[in-house]
Amino acid sequence: MKFQDEFRDRVLIRTMADNIERMARRLAAPVNFMEVCGTHTMSIYQYGIRSLLPENVRLISGPGCPVCVTPVGYVDKAIACCSDPLAIVTTFGDMLRVPGSGSSLMEERARGGDIRIVYSPLDAVTLAEKNPERRVIFLGVGFETTTPAVAAAILQAATLGLANFLVLASHRTIPIPMELLTSDPELGLSGYLCPAHVSTVIGGNAYKPLAEKHHIPCVVTGFEPADVMQGIEMLLMQILGGESRVEIQYRRAVSWEGNGKARAIMEQVFEPCDTAWRGLGILPGTGLSIRPAYARYDAEQALPLTVPEGVENPACRCGEVLKGKLAPFDCPLFSTVCTPETAVGACMVSSEGTCAAAYKYGR
């Protein structure tokens, strides 16, 4: 496949590792680079990228998994939707096993709840069209990557005049949390491997305020091992050159402007709001709620979804993992009490979760 085998070439990657080793010898102090993308995290573990780096170049996994940063309270609301016998709850597969305060969607399905996995929000619209006597609720979870597709589904439902399609929205934007993490002296971040999927929508320019304000290098990087290694090379070159700017390594997919049409659809249907992030708390302006013009498709307004405040398992350390302050292997529950089959936290059940990546590839 084009743009795959070429970026997994062992000789190329070994050459990059040698170059990184040479640059690392010139560093005045160790550096911490954070990736803020679950697919990057999975790739880094899968290909053993950390084992190719010198000790003074450290990779830290940040809150790049949208399922993982979704708070327990949202899961509880999703479960509450299942109580209606006429409801069909639709979701991407990652959400099924995420623990709520006392149950999960997987457990509710075993109890008889009509919960179905879809591969696109438009699949949920089609389901609503074919089942006019049922209420179809789509669990809209994601960053800027998937939000435009959910917006398009709402617009399609409006075009069809559907009265039985709803979205329980839990969408988030990534630049502000990156700024918050940059300001944390405990992390001591030296640079970012910026998320690739998100960047196809928001573009490389979205990170310029972060780089300029905090004087921190940013490189938008692809997912293959050679992509990640080249992104690390580019960050090191900036640091050694005393620079702090945004670069795009993943030029075959990401532009400076991003996808204007996707952003326009997203902005037509959604508006910024304050929202809670697992591990980070309530962050102003980082959420996306459905605009009043499309309120009839907002499950929060259409349904009685008042639930008690979500309760995290006190033993779960997902919050610290998401902030990059704890590695999965340092959690006492990892691979003992907490496994993909018996997950205590969301980071172990999502296909983009740091703990899931460490469990699958890092042990």
C-alpha positions as CSV (number, residue, x, y, z in Angstrom):
1,M,0.0,0.0,0.0
2,K,1.3,3.5,-0.9
3,F,2.5,5.5,2.1
4,Q,2.6,2.4,4.4
5,D,5.5,0.1,3.7
6,E,7.8,3.0,2.9
7,F,7.2,4.4,6.4
8,R,7.9,1.0,8.1
9,D,11.3,0.5,6.5
10,R,13.6,-0.9,9.2
11,V,16.8,0.6,7.6
12,L,15.2,4.0,7.4
13,I,14.0,3.9,11.0
14,R,17.4,2.7,12.3
15,T,19.0,5.6,10.4
16,M,16.6,8.0,12.1
17,A,17.3,6.5,15.5
18,D,21.0,7.0,15.0
19,N,20.4,10.6,14.0
20,I,18.3,11.2,17.0
21,E,21.0,9.7,19.2
22,R,23.6,12.1,17.7
23,M,21.3,15.1,18.3
24,A,20.5,14.0,21.8
25,R,24.2,14.2,22.7
26,R,24.0,17.9,22.1
27,L,21.1,18.6,24.4
28,A,21.7,20.7,27.4
29,A,19.0,18.9,29.4
30,P,16.6,16.0,28.9
31,V,13.5,16.7,26.9
32,N,9.9,15.5,27.3
33,F,7.8,15.3,24.2
34,M,4.0,14.6,24.5
35,E,1.8,13.0,21.9
36,V,-1.9,14.0,22.1
37,C,-3.4,11.4,19.9
38,G,-4.5,7.9,20.8
39,T,-3.4,6.6,17.4
40,H,0.0,8.0,18.0
41,T,0.1,6.3,21.4
42,M,-0.9,3.0,20.0
43,S,1.7,3.3,17.2
44,I,4.5,4.2,19.7
45,Y,3.8,1.1,21.8
46,Q,3.2,-1.2,18.8
47,Y,6.5,-0.4,17.1
48,G,8.6,0.0,20.3
49,I,9.5,3.6,19.5
50,R,10.6,4.3,23.1
51,S,13.2,1.6,22.9
52,L,14.8,3.4,20.0
53,L,15.3,6.6,21.8
54,P,18.2,7.7,24.1
55,E,17.4,8.2,27.8
56,N,17.3,12.0,27.6
57,V,14.5,11.9,25.0
58,R,11.3,10.9,26.6
59,L,7.8,10.4,25.1
60,I,4.8,11.1,27.3
61,S,1.2,10.1,26.4
62,G,-1.3,12.8,26.9
63,P,-5.2,13.0,26.7
64,G,-5.5,12.1,23.1
65,C,-8.2,9.4,23.5
66,P,-11.7,11.0,23.3
67,V,-13.4,8.0,24.9
68,C,-10.8,8.1,27.8
69,V,-11.4,11.8,28.6
70,T,-15.2,11.4,28.6
71,P,-16.3,11.6,32.3
72,V,-18.2,9.0,34.1
73,G,-21.3,11.2,34.3
74,Y,-21.7,11.0,30.5
75,V,-21.6,7.2,30.6
76,D,-24.3,7.3,33.3
77,K,-26.5,9.5,31.1
78,A,-25.9,7.1,28.1
79,I,-27.0,4.3,30.3
80,A,-30.1,6.2,31.4
81,C,-31.1,6.5,27.8
82,C,-31.4,2.7,27.7
83,S,-34.2,2.7,30.2
84,D,-36.7,3.7,27.6
85,P,-38.0,0.5,26.0
86,L,-38.6,2.3,22.7
87,A,-35.0,3.7,22.6
88,I,-32.3,2.4,20.3
89,V,-28.9,3.6,21.6
90,T,-26.2,3.7,18.9
91,T,-22.5,4.1,19.5
92,F,-19.0,3.4,18.2
93,G,-17.7,0.2,19.7
94,D,-15.2,1.8,22.1
95,M,-17.9,3.1,24.3
96,L,-19.5,-0.3,25.1
97,R,-17.2,-1.3,28.0
98,V,-16.4,2.1,29.5
99,P,-17.3,1.8,33.1
100,G,-20.0,4.2,34.5
101,S,-20.7,4.7,38.1
102,G,-22.3,1.3,38.5
103,S,-22.7,-0.3,35.1
104,S,-21.6,-0.1,31.5
105,L,-23.4,-0.1,28.1
106,M,-22.2,-3.7,27.6
107,E,-23.9,-4.7,30.9
108,E,-27.0,-2.8,30.0
109,R,-27.1,-4.6,26.6
110,A,-26.9,-7.9,28.4
111,R,-29.9,-6.9,30.5
112,G,-31.9,-6.3,27.4
113,G,-31.1,-2.7,26.4
114,D,-31.2,-2.1,22.6
115,I,-27.7,-0.9,22.1
116,R,-26.2,-1.1,18.7
117,I,-22.7,-0.5,17.3
118,V,-22.6,1.8,14.2
119,Y,-19.7,2.8,12.0
120,S,-20.9,6.2,11.1
121,P,-23.4,8.7,12.6
122,L,-25.3,8.5,9.3
123,D,-25.9,4.8,10.0
124,A,-27.9,6.0,13.1
125,V,-29.9,8.4,10.9
126,T,-30.7,5.6,8.5
127,L,-31.8,3.5,11.5
128,A,-34.1,6.3,12.7
129,E,-35.6,6.6,9.2
130,K,-36.3,2.8,9.1
131,N,-37.8,2.7,12.6
132,P,-40.1,5.7,12.9
133,E,-41.8,4.2,16.0
134,R,-38.5,4.0,17.9
135,R,-36.3,6.8,19.3
136,V,-32.7,6.5,18.0
137,I,-30.0,8.1,20.2
138,F,-26.5,8.4,18.9
139,L,-23.7,8.8,21.5
140,G,-21.6,11.7,20.0
141,V,-18.2,11.3,21.5
142,G,-15.0,12.7,19.9
143,F,-12.6,15.5,19.1
144,E,-12.7,17.7,16.0
145,T,-12.1,14.6,13.9
146,T,-15.5,13.1,14.3
147,T,-17.6,16.1,15.2
148,P,-18.2,17.2,11.6
149,A,-19.6,13.8,10.8
150,V,-22.0,14.1,13.7
151,A,-23.0,17.6,12.6
152,A,-23.6,16.2,9.1
153,A,-25.9,13.5,10.6
154,I,-27.9,16.2,12.4
155,L,-28.3,18.2,9.2
156,Q,-29.3,15.0,7.4
157,A,-32.0,14.3,10.0
158,A,-33.2,17.9,9.6
159,T,-33.4,17.5,5.9
160,L,-35.4,14.3,6.2
161,G,-37.7,15.8,8.8
162,L,-37.0,13.1,11.4
163,A,-38.5,13.6,14.8
164,N,-37.0,10.4,16.3
165,F,-33.2,11.1,16.0
166,L,-31.2,12.5,18.9
167,V,-27.6,13.0,19.8
168,L,-26.1,12.8,23.3
169,A,-23.2,15.1,22.6
170,S,-19.8,14.9,24.3
171,H,-17.5,16.6,21.8
172,R,-14.3,18.3,22.7
173,T,-11.6,20.5,21.1
174,I,-7.9,19.8,21.7
175,P,-5.8,23.1,21.6
176,I,-6.8,24.5,25.0
177,P,-6.0,21.3,27.0
178,M,-2.6,21.3,25.3
179,E,-2.0,24.8,26.6
180,L,-3.0,23.7,30.1
181,L,-0.6,20.8,30.0
182,T,2.2,23.1,28.7
183,S,1.8,25.3,31.7
184,D,2.2,22.4,34.2
185,P,5.7,22.6,35.6
186,E,5.5,19.1,36.9
187,L,5.3,17.8,33.3
188,G,8.1,20.0,32.0
189,L,7.1,19.6,28.4
190,S,9.6,20.4,25.7
191,G,7.5,19.9,22.6
192,Y,4.4,18.3,21.1
193,L,3.8,15.6,18.5
194,C,0.5,17.2,17.5
195,P,-2.5,15.0,16.6
196,A,-2.8,14.1,12.9
197,H,-6.5,13.2,12.6
198,V,-7.6,16.3,14.4
199,S,-5.1,18.4,12.4
200,T,-6.7,17.3,9.1
201,V,-9.7,19.3,10.2
202,I,-8.3,22.2,12.2
203,G,-5.0,22.6,10.3
204,G,-1.5,23.3,11.4
205,N,-2.2,27.0,12.0
206,A,-4.4,26.0,15.0
207,Y,-1.2,25.4,17.1
208,K,0.6,28.6,16.3
209,P,-0.8,30.5,19.3
210,L,0.4,27.7,21.6
211,A,3.9,27.7,20.1
212,E,4.2,31.4,20.1
213,K,2.7,32.1,23.6
214,H,4.6,29.3,25.4
215,H,7.7,29.0,23.2
216,I,7.2,25.3,22.7
217,P,7.9,23.4,19.4
218,C,5.0,21.6,17.7
219,V,5.2,19.1,14.9
220,V,2.1,17.6,13.3
221,T,3.1,14.0,12.8
222,G,1.8,10.9,10.9
223,F,1.2,7.5,12.5
224,E,3.7,5.2,10.9
225,P,7.0,4.5,12.8
226,A,9.1,6.6,10.4
227,D,6.5,9.5,10.7
228,V,6.9,9.5,14.5
229,M,10.7,9.2,14.3
230,Q,10.9,12.1,11.9
231,G,8.6,14.1,14.1
232,I,11.0,13.6,17.0
233,E,13.9,14.6,14.8
234,M,12.1,17.8,13.8
235,L,11.4,18.7,17.4
236,L,15.0,18.1,18.4
237,M,16.2,20.3,15.5
238,Q,14.0,23.1,16.8
239,I,15.3,22.8,20.3
240,L,18.9,22.7,19.2
241,G,18.3,25.7,17.0
242,G,16.6,27.6,19.8
243,E,13.3,27.7,17.8
244,S,9.7,27.2,18.8
245,R,7.3,27.0,15.9
246,V,4.8,24.7,14.2
247,E,5.9,22.3,11.5
248,I,3.9,19.8,9.5
249,Q,5.6,16.4,9.0
250,Y,2.4,14.7,7.9
251,R,2.1,16.8,4.7
252,R,0.5,14.0,2.7
253,A,-2.7,14.5,4.8
254,V,-2.5,17.8,6.7
255,S,-2.4,21.4,5.5
256,W,-2.0,24.7,7.3
257,E,-5.6,25.6,6.7
258,G,-7.2,22.2,7.5
259,N,-10.6,21.3,6.1
260,G,-12.7,24.4,5.9
261,K,-15.9,22.6,4.8
262,A,-15.7,20.2,7.8
263,R,-15.2,23.2,10.2
264,A,-18.1,25.1,8.6
265,I,-20.5,22.2,9.2
266,M,-19.2,21.7,12.7
267,E,-19.7,25.4,13.5
268,Q,-23.1,25.5,11.9
269,V,-24.4,22.8,14.3
270,F,-22.2,23.2,17.4
271,E,-21.1,26.0,19.6
272,P,-18.3,26.2,22.3
273,C,-19.2,25.4,25.9
274,D,-17.5,24.5,29.2
275,T,-17.1,20.8,29.6
276,A,-15.6,18.2,32.0
277,W,-12.6,16.1,31.1
278,R,-11.6,13.0,32.9
279,G,-8.4,13.9,34.9
280,L,-8.4,17.5,33.9
281,G,-11.7,18.8,35.4
282,I,-14.0,21.4,33.8
283,L,-12.2,23.3,31.1
284,P,-13.9,26.5,29.8
285,G,-14.6,26.7,26.1
286,T,-13.3,23.2,25.3
287,G,-16.7,21.5,24.7
288,L,-19.1,21.6,21.8
289,S,-22.8,21.7,22.5
290,I,-25.7,21.6,20.0
291,R,-26.8,25.1,19.0
292,P,-30.4,26.2,19.9
293,A,-31.4,26.0,16.2
294,Y,-30.9,22.2,16.3
295,A,-32.1,21.7,19.9
296,R,-34.7,19.2,18.8
297,Y,-31.9,16.8,18.1
298,D,-30.2,17.3,21.5
299,A,-30.8,14.4,23.8
300,E,-29.9,16.5,26.8
301,Q,-32.9,18.7,26.2
302,A,-35.3,16.2,24.8
303,L,-34.9,13.5,27.5
304,P,-35.1,13.5,31.3
305,L,-31.4,12.7,31.8
306,T,-30.9,14.0,35.3
307,V,-28.6,11.5,36.9
308,P,-26.6,11.6,40.2
309,E,-23.1,13.0,40.0
310,G,-20.8,10.4,38.4
311,V,-18.6,8.4,40.8
312,E,-15.2,7.3,39.7
313,N,-13.7,4.1,41.1
314,P,-11.3,5.5,43.7
315,A,-8.6,3.0,42.8
316,C,-8.6,4.1,39.1
317,R,-5.6,6.2,38.1
318,C,-6.8,7.0,34.6
319,G,-6.8,10.7,35.4
320,E,-3.1,10.7,36.1
321,V,-2.3,8.6,33.1
322,L,-4.3,11.0,30.8
323,K,-2.3,13.9,32.2
324,G,1.0,12.1,31.5
325,K,1.9,12.0,35.2
326,L,1.7,8.3,35.5
327,A,2.7,5.5,33.2
328,P,0.3,2.5,32.9
329,F,3.0,0.2,34.4
330,D,3.1,2.4,37.5
331,C,-0.6,1.9,38.2
332,P,-1.0,-0.9,40.8
333,L,-4.1,-2.2,39.0
334,F,-2.5,-2.5,35.6
335,S,-2.7,-6.0,34.1
336,T,-3.8,-7.4,37.5
337,V,-7.2,-6.2,38.5
338,C,-7.5,-4.0,35.4
339,T,-7.3,-5.8,32.1
340,P,-9.3,-5.3,28.8
341,E,-11.7,-8.0,30.0
342,T,-12.1,-6.6,33.5
343,A,-11.4,-2.9,33.0
344,V,-11.5,-0.5,35.9
345,G,-10.9,2.6,33.8
346,A,-11.6,3.9,30.3
347,C,-7.9,4.0,29.3
348,M,-7.9,0.1,29.3
349,V,-11.0,-0.4,27.1
350,S,-10.6,2.2,24.4
351,S,-8.7,1.1,21.3
352,E,-6.8,4.4,21.6
353,G,-6.3,4.2,25.3
354,T,-2.8,4.4,26.8
355,C,-3.3,1.5,29.1
356,A,-4.8,-0.6,26.3
357,A,-1.7,0.1,24.2
358,A,0.6,-0.7,27.0
359,Y,-1.2,-3.9,27.8
360,K,-1.3,-5.1,24.2
361,Y,2.2,-4.1,23.1
362,G,4.2,-2.9,26.0
363,R,4.4,-5.8,28.5
